[in-house]
Amino acid sequence: MAMQNTLHALADPTRREILNLLKQSRMSAGDIVKYFSISGAAISRHLSVLKEAGLIRDEREGKFIYYELNATVLEEIMLWISELKGDTKNDYTK
């Protein structure tokens, strides 16, 4: 089920763009919203889907919640794809 949630989360272009933003640095939801022309509620839902899939983590600091990329899940996906392709060299586990 975890793989299914991850692939579902990655299927959406907005969520992929959020991941691209978070690969640069951790951000609050308010900071993320500034990059999109959709509502804060829609961004919140996207963040929730990404969090449920394990692709991001959140940390509360005072009244703000900061989100950051969880690369571990992405590494697992890359390893699975590599194995599926039949690659003999698995550099994704480093």
Phi, psi and omega in degrees: 000326181296318179297319180298316178297320181294313180295322176299315180296320181286343183289340184268128182296327178295317180293323176296322178292323175299316178299320177299320177296316184286343177290337179280318178189163177288151185215155172276164178300321178299322177292321181294318182304326183299339182270358186230158178255036176238168186290160175299325178296321179293318177297318179301319179294317178300318178297321179297316179296317179297321179292317178299328179278354180080010183279340177224160174238157175232154180217127180274132173227105184064233181268001182252150172245126179254138181251145177217155181291139172250092186291342181302316180294320178297322177296322178296320178296316180297321178296315179299315179297318178299316179293322179296321178287343181089015177297135180272339181259122181248080179283354185282351182270358181284000000 
